[in-house]
Amino acid sequence: MESCSSASVSPKYDWYQTDAKVVITILVKKVVPESVNVNFTKENVSTSIKLSSNEDCDMNFCLSHPIVPEKCTFKVTPSKIEIHLAKVASIKWNMLEKKVEVAKPIAGPKNWDALAKNLVSDKDEETIDTMFNKIYADGSDEQKRAMLKSFYESGGTVLSTDWKEVSKKKVDIKPPEGVEFKPWTS
């Protein structure tokens, strides 16, 4: 999202939103208004900043939702640059920039153990819980309903995203091989 001409220059930024707008705050000090240029398009915001150290810094944001370029503004203060983006729709943005989506293969059997191992090994700090949270967050309403029903009815031993299968009957308890299931009692 950001690219600067010098590796030592990487201004911090933050963002927040209201119903009508998104505000990006770029934290840079001693920048004169004439040295800042901000361009707005429906899905992008690009900035060109000449820092007090005479270094150039360009930042580009590929927005997760469209904006109204004609209603967007920016303000330069001694300690920051505030960029005000007018939302097209009064919806909550979950993220400032859109994710790059990778095409998913259609259907076919999956080796879930290998998939989980690959996901966890790709990011050491990521856990199985994180992976399941991501699957749940990205899933459709039917997939979420299937995950909740299968996990609850199986006592935590089965987790399915197939609502057509799960909705037909009660999900049986299926502990891993070599493990005995004991219900929790109070």
C-alpha positions, 0 to 999 in steps of 0.5 A: 500500500505504501511506497517511499523513495527512501527505506528510512521514510515510512510514515505511520497512518491510522484511519477511522470512520463515521456513517458518512466518511472515512478519515485517514491520518498520516503522521508526518511533521513539518510538512508544508501544504504546498508539498502535499498532493492527494488524488482521489478516484472512486476506488483509490487514494494516492498521495505524494508528499515532499518531506521536510528532509527533502525526501519524497514519499508516495502512499497509495490506498486501494480502498475496500469500498467506493468513495465520491471523489468530488466530495473528498478533501484533505488538510495539512497540519504541522503534525499530520495530514488528514484525508477525508473520504466521502462514502458512497454508501453509509455502511461500516467498512471492516477494513480500509483496503480491499483484500486481494482475492485468490481464485478458489478451486470448485468442488472436489474432496479436500484433505483438511489435515494437509490444509490445516498443516499448510495454513499453520506452517505458513504463519507460525503465530497462526493457530488452528483456532485462528484458521477456524475463526477465519473459515467462520468469518468468511463463510455464508450464513448456511456455513456458519449455521452448519458449523454451530450445529455440528460443533454443538450436537457432536460435543465439539468432535465434529465441525462441518460447513455443509448445511445440507448434510447437517440440517437433515439429522442430529450430528453424531459424536465422533471423537478422534481414533483412540480417544474416548468421549466423556461428556462434561458434567457440572 
